[in-house]
């Protein structure tokens, strides 16, 4: 207790010293009064300024600083859909001569009167977040900046899809959606604006402001960090939790759950910039099926349209699009088409309609439609998705290809494109809901909202597929994400740094509630002139990309990036890697549901699962795929030995399960070109399926359970639903808990009776196929106390998706794996192994 007390005293003294050192030349802001209304406290300050603290519950607080005390805003929040976590929550304020205090069950909030300074402590009196004395809120015209004390050990993560290191400490960032093709690992800003970050001091901040906000995590000054907005309401949410998972959960409650993709969206997909004609699409589909490489999706880039953006097929490129889509569907392919948010002046009929109806963003200098140069299709008008009437008009247009058989969209160029920081003329754009400086960062979000809501309205109870490039916080309610135009445009084969940085880009995206994400596998940028030279980078990019929840191979122009173009060895490696993605589909789909429920990403930075391990703060070259699997992609040319940090626990080498490593150490593993360094935590149960050409190809497919034993009891709950409807939102699904435990005489495996929710139909017949990694052959294997017979593996797997009345086991001496076949009776099953 004495040690803790002295530590707290030292912290407070240091805090006061730092704060006072910045107050000498600053004008103080004093606050001497307050108003209390239920869960909201408004503090009255000098010159009419006010600070509002709304307690959403005992851990989450909405701050609103209003320099003029009006608490005015042009628009309601585009991101926040719920700031009433506990509608009955109330607080009390105690006042002393020097401060106000609010106690919750978890926090102690002290508001110092002179100068204004807010300090938030946990219930153990440890400082969580503290304002900088006398410079807590700095105003500059319409802009506001808040400065917070920066502790020496404090680290920061988040801000969504940003380049650079995963740990944001010592760097600064801007929120301004920008089209940055071939961006480097140090470039900022990029396509998306997610002003939400996490601190290792157990809190998160969401700055709910759509203008060009800025975040400085000790770049300018090592003693404080800051965030600011040049205009608009200065609102930010403080979220406290015992770990990052809890904080992300609060952000989920604040901004909404991510939509679940259709199950086939988690398969492999193929694209290219000029994949925009029927013959090429059919040829690619034919090659995939003849080569037995799994693939579910073929994209069509923007050249599929007759004119921007009329949603009519180009007659010179597509002979019969409905017939094409029908033929591809029979072979298991789904087609996704691109759309742009503009109307080209060359598309005369649609241009005149949009212009006459007032559906286009205006130029505040002329009052006419803003004349936007567009990379293709000539000058265009920007569609104003904030204006009433536009949604139904756009929804009717986009329904045309959906009625033909298209399965979804990727919304591209939604910054809108060429509207970067230097494009100041764009600030003359006037949207229905405000000027462009306010709407710019949410323009893509308003578009994606229209696309999804119109899809849902016109295609009832069908899961939407929509993937976007430009977005803002809250995007997860409508769309998925990809990281834009990555790669090296100067030398395509020299894109190793670009590949390496896609790992932290993707991990940070996941922390910002973009759980369904992909990189452009191969990198988007660069002319591929030598496929042999590019093959190694392509393979390594693909080996990373199969662990993106949405895996899309894509490249600019007519640079084809189908696996067979890189030589026989590359094709073989790519095929095996893609097959692994399909095998892991039940595991991936289970974590897709967890992302929906909790906001936890599927690709996880190690710090999310091991927050107490400081080595995870900088472990950005590897990640967890779900909770059980660790992936360490090779991202250096010629590298064949990979250094990997393993966190707490024991870890099996997935490529060589006879090897088991202790955690909390760095190891070196062999990583030849055909190997993805991959580890599975001891005790893991990994649900899998047989390799298929596409998701759902095999009826009555067996559920494969790969088990990596541990001395501890372990479990995994498999999630299943119909995969394509929105019934999951209404509680129609099934969960099956699998558990393992060890005893002195052997091992028990329990498959619990499925928990069926709602009206889900769980009557489909199937088998279970167990793969248990064991160093020795068991003396006996029993199912519900009855001994199973030994059998040859070929006999067990024969008709394993059509015969449901046989069982048995086989021990593979070479693989040191026990393989068991048992029917799924929809009742509790207990498998006992005796040594």
C-alpha positions in Angstrom: 0.0 0.0 0.0 2.8 2.4 0.9 4.6 1.7 -2.4 1.4 2.4 -4.3 0.7 5.6 -2.3 4.2 7.0 -3.0 3.9 6.1 -6.7 0.6 8.0 -6.9 2.1 11.0 -5.1 5.0 11.0 -7.6 2.6 10.8 -10.5 0.5 13.7 -9.2 3.6 15.9 -8.5 5.0 15.2 -12.0 1.6 15.9 -13.5 1.3 19.3 -11.7 4.9 20.2 -12.7 4.3 19.5 -16.4 1.0 21.4 -16.4 2.4 24.5 -14.7 5.4 24.6 -17.1 2.9 25.3 -19.9 0.7 27.8 -18.0 3.1 30.7 -17.7 2.5 32.3 -21.0 -1.1 31.1 -21.6 -4.4 32.8 -21.0 -6.3 30.8 -18.5 -9.9 29.7 -19.0 -11.8 29.5 -15.7 -15.1 27.7 -15.1 -17.0 28.6 -11.9 -20.5 27.4 -12.3 -22.4 24.3 -13.3 -25.9 23.0 -14.3 -26.9 19.4 -13.7 -29.6 17.6 -15.6 -29.7 13.9 -15.0 -26.5 12.5 -16.6 -25.3 15.8 -18.1 -23.3 18.5 -16.4 -22.7 21.8 -18.1 -19.9 24.0 -16.7 -20.0 27.7 -17.2 -16.7 29.4 -18.1 -15.2 32.8 -19.0 -16.4 34.7 -22.0 -19.5 32.6 -22.3 -17.7 29.4 -23.0 -19.2 26.1 -21.8 -18.1 22.6 -21.3 -20.7 19.8 -21.3 -20.0 16.3 -19.8 -22.7 13.7 -20.6 -22.2 10.5 -18.7 -23.4 7.7 -21.0 -22.8 5.3 -18.1 -20.2 4.8 -15.4 -17.3 4.4 -18.0 -18.2 6.5 -21.1 -18.4 10.3 -21.3 -19.4 12.6 -24.1 -17.4 15.9 -24.0 -18.6 19.0 -25.8 -16.7 22.2 -25.6 -18.5 25.2 -27.0 -16.4 28.4 -27.0 -19.6 30.6 -27.4 -21.7 28.4 -25.1 -24.4 27.8 -27.8 -23.8 24.0 -28.4 -24.8 24.5 -32.0 -24.1 22.2 -34.9 -25.0 22.2 -38.5 -25.8 18.5 -38.7 -26.5 15.7 -36.3 -23.7 13.1 -36.0 -23.0 11.1 -39.2 -21.3 8.4 -37.1 -23.0 8.2 -33.7 -26.3 6.3 -33.6 -26.5 5.8 -29.8 -25.2 7.9 -27.0 -27.7 6.7 -24.5 -26.0 3.6 -23.1 -27.9 3.8 -19.9 -31.0 6.0 -20.2 -31.6 6.0 -16.5 -28.1 6.9 -15.5 -27.7 9.9 -13.3 -24.8 11.6 -11.6 -24.2 14.0 -8.7 -21.7 16.8 -8.6 -19.9 17.9 -5.4 -18.3 21.3 -5.4 -15.4 22.7 -3.4 -13.6 26.0 -3.5 -11.2 24.8 -6.2 -13.0 22.1 -8.2 -16.1 20.1 -9.1 -16.1 16.3 -8.7 -18.3 13.6 -10.2 -18.0 10.0 -9.0 -19.2 7.0 -11.0 -18.9 3.4 -10.2 -15.7 3.3 -12.2 -14.3 6.8 -12.5 -13.6 9.9 -10.5 -13.8 13.0 -12.7 -12.3 16.2 -11.3 -13.0 19.5 -13.0 -10.6 22.2 -11.8 -12.1 25.7 -11.8 -9.1 27.9 -12.4 -7.7 27.2 -14.8 -10.1 24.7 -16.4 -8.6 21.3 -16.3 -10.4 17.9 -16.4 -8.7 14.9 -14.8 -10.2 11.4 -15.0 -9.0 8.8 -12.5 -10.0 5.2 -12.1 -11.5 4.0 -8.9 -8.0 3.2 -7.6 -7.1 6.9 -8.0 -4.8 6.3 -10.9 -4.8 9.0 -13.6 -6.4 7.7 -16.8 -6.6 11.0 -18.8 -5.6 14.5 -17.8 -5.8 17.9 -19.4 -2.8 20.1 -19.8 -3.1 22.9 -17.2 -4.2 26.3 -18.7 -4.0 24.9 -22.2 -6.7 22.3 -22.0 -8.8 24.0 -24.7 -7.1 26.4 -27.1 -9.4 28.3 -29.6 -8.2 29.9 -32.8 -11.1 31.5 -34.6 -13.6 28.7 -35.2 -11.0 26.0 -34.4 -10.5 24.2 -31.1 -7.6 22.1 -29.9 -7.4 20.1 -26.7 -4.1 19.1 -25.1 -3.6 16.2 -22.8 -0.7 15.1 -20.6 1.4 12.5 -22.3 2.9 9.9 -20.0 6.3 8.4 -20.7 4.9 4.9 -21.0 1.8 5.8 -23.0 1.3 4.2 -26.4 -1.4 4.9 -29.0 -3.2 2.8 -31.6 -6.0 3.3 -34.0 -7.2 6.1 -36.4 -8.4 3.4 -38.8 -6.7 2.8 -42.1 -3.5 4.8 -41.8 0.0 4.1 -43.2 3.1 3.9 -41.0 3.8 2.0 -37.8 0.9 0.4 -35.9 1.9 2.3 -32.7 1.1 6.0 -33.3 3.3 7.4 -30.5 5.5 10.3 -31.6 3.6 10.9 -34.9 0.9 13.1 -36.1 -2.0 12.5 -38.5 -4.8 14.3 -40.4 -8.3 13.3 -41.3 -9.0 14.3 -44.9 -10.1 11.5 -47.3 -7.5 11.6 -50.1 -6.8 9.7 -53.3 -3.2 8.7 -52.9 -2.3 6.1 -55.5 0.9 4.1 -54.8 1.1 5.6 -51.3 4.2 5.1 -49.3 4.4 3.8 -45.7 4.9 7.4 -44.5 2.1 9.0 -46.4 -0.9 10.7 -44.7 -3.8 11.3 -45.1 -5.2 8.4 -47.0 -8.7 7.3 -48.1 -10.6 6.9 -44.9 -11.1 9.0 -41.8 -11.7 7.1 -38.6 -11.0 9.6 -35.7 -10.9 7.0 -33.0 -7.9 5.9 -31.1 -6.9 3.7 -28.2 -4.4 4.4 -25.4 -2.5 1.8 -23.3 -3.8 3.7 -20.3 -7.1 2.0 -20.8 -9.2 4.6 -22.7 -10.3 5.4 -26.2 -11.2 8.7 -27.8 -13.6 9.3 -30.7 -13.5 12.9 -32.0 -17.0 13.3 -33.5 -16.1 16.1 -36.0 -16.1 15.7 -39.8 -13.8 18.6 -40.7 -10.0 18.2 -41.3 -9.2 17.1 -37.8 -5.6 16.6 -36.6 -4.1 14.3 -34.0 -0.6 14.7 -32.6 0.7 12.0 -30.3 3.8 13.7 -29.1 5.2 14.7 -32.5 5.5 18.5 -31.7 6.1 18.1 -28.0 6.9 15.1 -26.0 5.0 16.3 -22.9 1.5 16.4 -24.3 -0.6 15.0 -27.1 -3.5 16.8 -28.8 -6.4 16.6 -31.2 -8.1 19.5 -32.9 -10.7 20.6 -35.4 -10.7 23.7 -37.5 -14.5 24.2 -37.4 -17.7 22.5 -36.3 -18.8 21.2 -32.9 -15.9 20.1 -30.7 -17.3 16.8 -29.5 -15.4 13.9 -28.3 -16.2 10.7 -26.5 -14.1 9.2 -23.7 -14.4 5.5 -23.4 -12.8 3.6 -20.5 -12.3 -0.2 -20.2 -10.2 -2.8 -18.7 -8.7 -3.6 -22.1 -8.9 -2.6 -25.7 -11.7 -5.2 -26.3 -14.0 -3.4 -23.9 -13.2 0.0 -25.4 -13.9 -1.2 -28.9 -17.1 -2.6 -27.6 -18.1 0.9 -26.4 -17.2 2.3 -29.8 -19.4 -0.4 -31.3 -22.3 0.7 -29.2 -21.7 4.3 -30.2 -21.4 3.9 -33.9 -23.2 0.6 -34.7 -22.5 -3.0 -35.6 -20.8 -4.1 -38.8 -22.9 -5.9 -41.3 -22.2 -9.5 -41.9 -21.0 -10.3 -45.4 -22.5 -13.2 -47.3 -20.6 -16.4 -46.7 -19.2 -16.5 -50.2 -17.7 -13.0 -49.8 -15.1 -14.7 -47.5 -13.8 -16.7 -50.4 -11.2 -15.8 -53.1 -11.9 -13.1 -55.7 -10.3 -12.0 -58.9 -10.1 -8.5 -60.4 -8.1 -6.1 -62.6 -8.5 -2.6 -63.9 -9.5 -3.6 -67.4 -11.5 -6.7 -66.4 -14.4 -5.0 -68.2 -15.7 -7.3 -70.9 -17.7 -10.5 -71.2 -15.1 -12.7 -73.1 -12.3 -12.0 -70.6 -14.6 -12.6 -67.7 -15.7 -16.0 -69.1 -12.1 -16.9 -69.9 -10.9 -16.2 -66.4 -13.8 -18.2 -64.9 -13.0 -21.1 -67.2 -9.3 -21.1 -66.2 -10.1 -21.2 -62.5 -12.4 -24.1 -62.8 -10.2 -26.1 -65.2 -7.2 -25.6 -62.9 -9.3 -26.4 -59.8 -8.3 -23.2 -58.0 -11.1 -22.1 -55.7 -12.7 -18.8 -56.6 -16.1 -17.2 -55.7 -16.0 -13.7 -57.1 -15.0 -12.0 -60.3 -15.1 -8.2 -60.3 -15.9 -5.8 -63.1 -14.1 -2.4 -62.9 -15.8 0.8 -63.9 -15.3 0.2 -67.7 -18.3 -2.1 -67.5 -20.7 0.8 -67.8 -21.9 2.5 -71.0 -21.5 5.9 -69.3 -20.8 7.4 -65.9 -23.0 6.5 -64.0 -26.0 5.1 -65.9 -25.6 1.5 -64.8 -26.1 0.3 -68.4 -23.8 -2.4 -69.7 -21.4 -1.4 -72.5 -22.8 -3.1 -75.6 -19.4 -3.2 -77.3 -18.0 -5.2 -74.4 -20.9 -7.4 -73.3 -22.9 -9.5 -75.8 -25.5 -10.7 -73.3 -24.7 -9.8 -69.7 -27.7 -11.6 -68.2 -26.7 -14.8 -69.9 -23.1 -14.3 -68.8 -24.1 -13.8 -65.2 -26.4 -16.8 -65.3 -23.7 -19.1 -66.8 -21.2 -17.9 -64.2 -23.7 -18.4 -61.4 -24.1 -22.1 -62.4 -20.4 -22.5 -62.0 -20.4 -20.9 -58.6 -19.2 -17.4 -59.5 -20.6 -14.2 -58.2 -20.0 -10.9 -60.1 -19.4 -7.6 -58.3 -19.4 -4.4 -60.3 -17.8 -1.0 -59.6 -19.7 2.3 -59.3 -18.5 5.9 -59.2 -20.4 8.8 -57.5 -20.6 11.1 -60.5 -22.6 11.8 -63.6 -20.5 12.5 -66.7 -21.6 15.4 -68.9 -21.0 13.1 -71.8 -23.8 10.8 -70.5 -26.3 13.4 -71.7 -29.7 12.0 -70.8 -28.7 11.2 -67.2 -26.7 14.4 -66.9 -29.7 16.5 -67.9 -32.0 14.5 -65.5 -29.6 14.9 -62.5 -29.0 18.5 -63.3 -32.6 19.4 -63.7 -33.7 17.6 -60.6 -31.0 19.3 -58.5 -29.2 16.1 -57.6 -25.7 17.4 -58.1 -23.4 19.2 -55.7 -23.4 22.9 -56.5 -20.6 25.4 -57.0 -21.1 28.2 -54.4 -19.6 30.8 -56.8 -22.1 30.1 -59.6 -25.0 28.3 -58.1 -24.7 25.7 -60.8 -23.5 22.1 -60.7 -19.9 21.9 -59.7 -17.7 21.0 -62.8 -15.6 18.1 -61.5 -12.7 16.8 -63.7 -12.9 13.0 -63.6 -10.1 10.5 -64.5 -12.4 9.0 -67.1 -15.6 9.9 -68.9 -14.7 13.6 -69.1 -15.9 16.4 -66.7 -18.7 15.3 -64.4 -21.2 16.4 -61.8 -20.8 15.0 -58.2 -24.0 13.4 -57.0 -25.2 14.9 -53.7 -26.2 11.9 -51.6 -27.2 14.2 -48.8 -30.1 15.6 -50.7 -33.6 14.1 -50.3 -34.8 12.3 -53.5 -31.3 11.3 -54.6 -31.5 7.9 -52.7 -34.5 6.6 -54.5 -33.2 7.8 -57.9 -29.8 6.2 -57.3 -31.4 3.0 -55.9 -33.5 2.6 -59.0 -30.5 3.0 -61.2 -28.3 0.5 -59.4 -31.0 -2.0 -59.2 -30.7 -2.6 -63.0 -27.5 -4.7 -62.9 -28.8 -6.4 -59.7 -31.8 -7.5 -61.6 -29.5 -8.9 -64.3 -27.8 -11.1 -61.7 -25.0 -8.9 -60.3 -24.4 -9.7 -56.6 -23.1 -6.4 -55.3 -20.9 -3.3 -55.7 -17.6 -1.8 -54.9 -17.9 1.9 -54.4 -14.8 3.5 -55.8 -13.4 7.1 -56.0 -15.6 8.3 -53.1 -13.1 10.8 -51.7 -14.4 12.2 -54.2 -11.3 11.3 -56.3 -8.8 14.0 -56.9 -10.0 15.9 -53.9 -6.9 15.9 -51.8 -5.5 18.5 -49.4 -4.0 20.5 -52.3 -7.3 20.5 -54.2 -8.6 23.7 -52.5 -11.0 24.5 -55.3 -13.1 21.6 -54.2 -14.0 23.6 -51.1 -16.4 25.6 -53.2 -18.6 22.5 -53.5 -21.9 23.1 -51.7 -23.8 20.0 -50.6 -27.4 20.0 -49.4 -26.2 19.5 -45.8 -23.3 21.9 -45.9 -20.1 23.2 -47.5 -17.5 20.7 -48.6 -15.1 21.3 -45.8 -17.7 19.8 -43.5 -19.0 17.1 -45.9 -15.8 16.0 -47.5 -14.8 13.3 -45.1 -18.4 11.9 -44.9 -19.1 12.1 -48.6 -18.2 8.4 -49.2 -20.2 7.4 -46.1 -23.4 9.2 -47.3 -23.0 7.4 -50.7 -22.4 4.0 -49.0 -25.5 4.6 -46.8 -27.6 5.1 -49.9 -26.2 2.1 -51.7 -26.9 -0.3 -48.9 -30.2 1.1 -47.7 -31.5 1.0 -51.3 -30.2 -2.5 -51.8 -32.0 -3.7 -48.7 -35.2 -1.9 -49.7 -35.2 -3.5 -53.2 -33.7 -6.9 -52.4 -35.4 -7.9 -49.1 -33.7 -10.3 -46.8 -30.7 -10.6 -49.0 -27.2 -9.9 -47.6 -25.6 -6.9 -49.3 -22.0 -7.0 -50.6 -20.5 -3.6 -50.7 -16.8 -2.7 -50.5 -15.6 0.9 -50.4 -12.4 2.9 -50.6 -13.4 6.3 -49.0 -15.2 6.3 -45.7 -15.8 7.8 -42.3 -16.5 6.4 -38.8 -19.7 4.4 -38.8 -18.9 2.9 -42.3 -19.2 -0.6 -40.8 -23.0 -0.2 -40.8 -23.1 -0.2 -44.6 -20.0 -1.4 -46.2 -16.7 -3.3 -46.1 -13.3 -1.8 -46.9 -10.1 -2.2 -48.9 -6.9 -0.3 -48.6 -6.9 1.4 -52.0 -4.1 1.8 -54.5 -1.1 0.2 -52.8 2.1 -0.9 -54.5 5.1 0.7 -56.2 4.1 2.5 -59.3 7.7 3.2 -60.3 8.9 -0.3 -60.1 6.3 -3.0 -59.5 8.8 -5.6 -58.4 10.2 -3.2 -55.7 7.0 -3.1 -53.7 8.2 -5.0 -50.7 8.0 -2.0 -48.4 4.4 -1.4 -49.7 3.5 -5.0 -48.9 5.0 -4.9 -45.4 3.1 -1.8 -44.5 -0.2 -3.3 -45.6 0.0 -5.5 -42.4 -0.3 -2.5 -39.9 -2.7 -0.8 -42.3 -5.0 -3.7 -42.1 -4.6 -4.2 -38.3 -5.3 -0.6 -37.7 -8.3 -0.7 -39.9 -9.6 -3.5 -37.8 -9.3 -1.5 -34.6 -11.4 1.2 -36.3 -14.4 -1.2 -36.9 -13.4 -2.3 -40.4 -13.3 -6.0 -39.7 -14.1 -7.0 -43.3 -11.1 -5.8 -45.2 -8.6 -6.6 -47.9 -5.5 -5.3 -49.6 -5.2 -5.4 -53.3 -3.3 -8.6 -53.6 -0.3 -8.0 -55.8 -0.5 -4.3 -55.1 -2.6 -2.1 -57.4 0.2 0.0 -58.8 2.9 -0.6 -61.4 3.2 -2.1 -64.9 4.1 -5.9 -64.8 6.5 -6.4 -67.6 8.3 -9.5 -66.3 6.1 -12.0 -64.5 9.0 -14.2 -63.5 10.7 -11.2 -61.8 7.4 -10.3 -60.0 6.5 -13.8 -59.0 8.1 -13.9 -55.6 6.5 -10.6 -54.5 3.1 -11.8 -55.9 3.3 -15.1 -53.9 4.2 -13.4 -50.6 1.5 -10.8 -51.1 -1.0 -13.6 -51.8 0.2 -15.5 -48.7 -0.6 -12.5 -46.6 -3.8 -11.7 -48.6 -5.5 -15.1 -48.0 -5.8 -14.1 -44.3 -7.6 -10.9 -45.2 -11.2 -11.6 -44.5 -12.0 -10.4 -48.0 -9.3 -11.6 -50.4 -9.1 -9.8 -53.7 -6.3 -10.0 -56.3 -6.4 -6.7 -58.2 -4.0 -4.6 -60.3 -4.2 -1.5 -62.4 -5.0 -1.4 -66.1 -4.7 -4.6 -68.0 -2.0 -6.0 -65.7 -3.4 -9.5 -65.1 -2.7 -11.1 -61.7 -4.3 -14.5 -62.1 -2.1 -17.2 -60.3 -1.3 -19.2 -63.4 0.4 -16.3 -65.1 3.4 -16.4 -62.8 4.7 -19.8 -63.7 4.0 -23.4 -62.6 5.7 -23.1 -59.2 3.8 -19.9 -58.4 0.5 -21.3 -59.5 1.1 -24.4 -57.3 1.9 -22.3 -54.3 -1.0 -19.9 -54.9 -3.4 -22.8 -55.3 -2.4 -24.4 -52.1 -2.6 -21.1 -50.2 -6.1 -20.3 -51.6 -7.2 -23.8 -50.7 -6.1 -23.2 -47.1 -8.3 -20.1 -47.0 -11.3 -22.3 -48.1 -10.4 -25.0 -45.5 -10.5 -22.4 -42.8 -13.9 -21.0 -43.9 -15.9 -22.3 -40.9 -13.3 -20.8 -38.5 -13.3 -17.5 -40.4 -17.1 -17.4 -40.5 -17.3 -17.9 -36.8 -15.1 -14.9 -36.2 -17.2 -13.0 -38.7 -20.1 -13.4 -36.3 -17.9 -12.3 -33.4 -17.0 -9.2 -35.4 -20.7 -8.4 -35.8 -21.4 -9.0 -32.1 -18.4 -7.3 -30.5 -16.6 -5.3 -33.1 -13.4 -7.4 -32.6 -11.6 -7.6 -35.9 -10.7 -10.9 -37.5 -7.1 -9.8 -38.3 -6.0 -8.8 -34.8 -2.9 -6.9 -33.7 -1.3 -8.9 -30.9 -1.9 -6.1 -28.5 -5.6 -6.8 -28.6 -5.2 -10.2 -27.1 -2.0 -9.6 -25.0 -2.3 -6.0 -23.8 0.1 -6.7 -20.8 2.9 -7.7 -23.1 4.9 -4.6 -24.1 6.6 -6.4 -26.9 3.2 -6.5 -28.7 3.2 -2.7 -28.9 5.6 -2.9 -31.8 4.8 -6.3 -33.2 3.3 -5.1 -36.5 4.8 -7.7 -38.9 2.6 -10.4 -37.6 -1.0 -10.8 -36.5 -3.6 -13.1 -35.0 -6.2 -14.6 -37.3 -9.0 -14.9 -34.9 -7.7 -15.8 -31.5 -6.1 -19.1 -32.0 -3.9 -18.7 -35.2 -0.9 -16.5 -35.5 0.4 -15.4 -39.0 3.8 -14.0 -39.7 3.9 -13.2 -43.4 7.2 -13.0 -45.2 7.6 -9.4 -46.5 11.3 -9.2 -47.5 12.7 -10.3 -50.9 14.7 -13.5 -50.7 13.9 -14.1 -47.0 13.8 -17.8 -46.2 14.2 -17.6 -42.4 11.5 -15.6 -40.5 11.8 -14.1 -37.1 8.6 -14.4 -35.2 7.6 -13.2 -31.7 5.3 -15.7 -29.9 3.2 -14.2 -27.1 2.2 -16.1 -23.9 1.3 -19.7 -24.2 2.5 -22.8 -26.1 2.4 -22.6 -29.9 2.3 -25.4 -32.5 4.0 -24.8 -35.9 1.0 -25.3 -38.2 3.3 -26.4 -41.0 5.1 -28.9 -38.8 2.8 -29.7 -35.8 5.4 -32.0 -34.2 7.1 -28.7 -33.2 5.8 -26.9 -30.1 7.3 -23.6 -28.9 7.0 -21.8 -25.6 5.6 -18.3 -25.8 7.0 -15.0 -24.8 10.1 -15.4 -26.9 11.4 -14.7 -30.4 12.1 -17.6 -32.6 13.4 -18.3 -36.1 11.6 -20.6 -38.4 12.2 -21.8 -41.9 10.1 -19.9 -44.5 10.8 -21.3 -48.0 8.7 -19.7 -50.8 5.9 -22.2 -50.4 5.6 -21.8 -46.6 3.5 -19.2 -44.7 4.9 -19.0 -41.1 1.8 -19.9 -39.1 1.3 -21.0 -35.5 -1.7 -22.4 -33.6 -2.0 -22.0 -29.8 -2.0 -25.2 -27.9 -5.5 -26.2 -26.9 -7.0 -24.7 -30.1 -9.9 -26.4 -31.9 -10.0 -25.2 -35.5 -13.2 -25.9 -37.5 -12.6 -26.5 -41.2 -14.2 -27.8 -44.3 -13.1 -29.8 -47.4 -11.6 -27.8 -50.2 -14.2 -26.6 -52.7 -14.2 -24.7 -56.0 -16.6 -22.2 -54.3 -18.4 -21.8 -51.0 -21.3 -24.1 -50.8 -20.3 -26.3 -53.7 -20.4 -29.6 -51.6 -23.7 -30.5 -50.2 -23.7 -32.1 -46.7 -20.0 -31.3 -46.3 -18.4 -32.8 -43.2 -17.4 -30.4 -40.4 -13.7 -30.9 -39.8 -12.3 -30.3 -36.3 -8.5 -30.0 -36.1 -7.5 -30.3 -32.5 -4.1 -29.2 -31.0 -4.1 -30.7 -27.5 -3.2 -28.9 -24.3 -3.0 -29.9 -20.7 -5.6 -27.3 -20.0 -9.3 -27.6 -20.8 -10.1 -25.8 -24.0 -13.2 -25.0 -26.1 -14.5 -23.5 -29.3 -18.0 -22.6 -30.2 -18.8 -22.9 -34.0 -21.2 -20.4 -35.4 -23.4 -21.3 -38.4 -26.3 -19.6 -40.2 -27.8 -19.7 -43.7 -25.0 -17.5 -45.0 -26.9 -15.3 -47.4 -30.0 -13.8 -45.7 -30.3 -11.2 -43.0 -32.0 -13.7 -40.7 -28.9 -13.7 -38.5 -29.9 -10.2 -37.4 -33.1 -11.7 -36.0 -31.5 -14.5 -34.1 -31.7 -17.4 -36.5 -28.5 -19.4 -36.3 -26.9 -22.4 -34.5 -23.9 -22.6 -32.2 -22.1 -25.8 -31.3 -19.7 -25.9 -28.4 -16.6 -28.2 -28.7 -14.5 -28.9 -25.6 -11.4 -30.9 -24.9 -9.9 -32.0 -21.6 -6.9 -34.2 -20.6 -6.8 -36.8 -17.9 -4.1 -39.1 -16.6 -5.4 -41.9 -18.8 -6.2 -40.0 -22.0 -8.2 -37.3 -23.6 -11.9 -36.4 -23.8 -13.6 -34.5 -26.7 -17.1 -33.2 -26.2 -19.3 -32.1 -29.0 -22.3 -30.5 -27.3 -25.8 -30.6 -28.5 -26.2 -27.7 -30.9 -27.9 -24.6 -29.5 -30.5 -23.7 -32.2 -31.7 -20.1 -32.1 -34.9 -18.8 -33.7 -36.3 -20.8 -36.5 -33.0 -21.9 -38.0 -33.2 -25.2 -39.8 -30.4 -27.4 -38.3 -31.7 -30.7 -39.8 -29.1 -31.0 -42.6 -27.2 -34.3 -42.3 -23.4 -34.4 -42.1 -20.5 -36.1 -40.5 -17.8 -34.9 -38.1 -14.2 -35.5 -39.1 -11.7 -35.0 -36.3 -8.0 -34.5 -36.8 -6.2 -34.8 -33.4 -2.5 -34.1 -33.3 -1.1 -36.8 -31.0 2.5 -38.0 -30.6 1.4 -41.6 -29.9 -1.3 -43.9 -31.2 -4.1 -44.3 -28.6 -4.9 -47.7 -27.2 -8.6 -47.2 -27.9 -11.1 -44.6 -29.2 -14.7 -44.6 -28.0 -17.8 -42.7 -28.9 -20.3 -42.4 -26.1 -18.5 -45.3 -24.3 -18.7 -47.6 -27.3 -15.3 -48.4 -28.9 -14.8 -47.4 -32.5 -13.2 -49.7 -35.0 -9.9 -48.9 -36.8 -10.2 -48.4 -40.5 -8.3 -47.2 -43.5 -8.5 -43.5 -44.1 -9.7 -44.0 -47.7 -12.6 -46.1 -46.4 -13.5 -43.5 -43.8 -13.5 -40.6 -46.3 -15.3 -42.5 -49.0 -18.8 -40.8 -49.4 -18.1 -38.8 -46.3 -20.7 -36.2 -47.5 -23.4 -38.8 -48.4 -23.2 -41.6 -45.9 -24.1 -40.8 -42.3 -24.3 -44.1 -40.5 -20.7 -45.2 -40.3 -17.9 -44.3 -37.9 -14.3 -45.3 -37.2 -10.8 -44.0 -36.7 -7.3 -44.1 -38.3 -3.9 -43.1 -36.9 -1.5 -41.6 -39.4 2.0 -42.4 -38.1 3.7 -40.1 -40.4 1.6 -37.0 -39.6 1.2 -38.2 -36.0 -2.5 -37.5 -36.3 -5.6 -39.4 -35.1 -8.4 -39.1 -37.6 -12.0 -40.0 -36.5 -15.2 -40.1 -38.5 -18.6 -39.9 -36.6 -22.1 -38.9 -37.7 -23.5 -35.6 -36.5 -26.5 -36.8 -34.6 -27.5 -33.3 -33.4 -27.1 -34.7 -29.9 -24.2 -34.5 -27.4 -21.3 -36.7 -28.4 -18.3 -37.7 -26.3 -15.1 -39.1 -27.8 -12.7 -40.7 -25.3 -9.1 -41.5 -26.1 -7.3 -44.0 -23.9 -3.5 -44.2 -24.0 
